[in-house]
């Protein structure tokens, strides 16, 4: 009986971990992020992958959404996310971030 309970607990734990990992992998696309509530920690931790996996248009729209939300909510975490984008970005994202900062 003890083995069955332990086996069941391990199976449930594994299933939850696998589902959670799958969520993160699928949600790294900027187009998906634009349509949903911003998860700043996920964005910060996966900035480079977001640039690689997403279309330019969606990356630009995501940057605009982060900047607008930061201004509306007066929250520095949004601007920290943009700063991480600056650190991880290549040429086209850096140029666009300069345009956003000028506004």
N, C-alpha and C positions, 0 to 999 in steps of 0.2 A: 504494500500500500504506500509506503514511504517513497519507493522508487517511482511509482506512477505519479505521485504528486510532484516530485522533483523533476521528472521528465516533462510533465505538463508545464511547470513553471519555466523551464528552460526553453521549451517550444514557444510559449507566449512571449517570453523575453526576446528571443531571436526574431520572431515575426514582427514585433514592434520596432526593433532596431532596423530591420530590413525595410519596413515601410517608411520609417523616418528618413533613412538614407535616400530612398527612391524619391521622396518629396523634394529633398534638397537638390538632387541631380536634375530633375525635371524643371525646377523653378529658377534656374540660373539664367534663363533667357530673358533679356531686357523687355521684350514685347509682352511676356507674361507678367513681369513685375509692374509694368505701366498700368495694366488693367486691374491690379490687386493692391491691397494695402502694402505700403512699403515696409520691408523687413531690412532695416538699416544694417544690422549685424551680418545678415546673409550677404548683402551687397558689399559691405566692407571686406568680408573674408573671401569673396569670389570676384573681385573687380576685374582682374585680368581675364578670367574665364568668361565673364559677361561680355567683354569686348570681343573675344574670339568667337563666341557662339552666336552673337546677336547681329542683326542688321544695323548698319550705321544709323538709319532713321530711328530705330527703337532705342539705341544707345543715347542719341541726342534728346529724344523725348523723355527718357528716364532721367537724364541730367536736369532737364527743365523741371520735371516733377519734383525732384529732390530739392532744387533751388527754390522753387515756389513754395513748397511745404516748409522749408526752413525759414523763409521770410514770414509766412503766415503764422507759423507756430512759435516764432522767435526762439528756436531751439538750435543750439550749437552743434548737436549731433549730426544734423543734416549737412552742415558745412564741413564737419570732420569727414563725412562720407565723400563729399566733393574733393577734399584734400587728398584722400586716399586714391580717388580716381586720378588726380593729377600725378601722384607718385607712380601709379601702375600703368598709366596710359601711354599710347604711342602718339605719333604726330597729329592725326586728325582729331583725336579726343582732346588733346592739349589745346589745340587751336580753338576748338569749340568752347572749352571751359573758359578761355580768355574772353571770348565774346560774351558769355553768360555773366562773368564777373564785371564787365563794363556796364551792364544794364543797370 
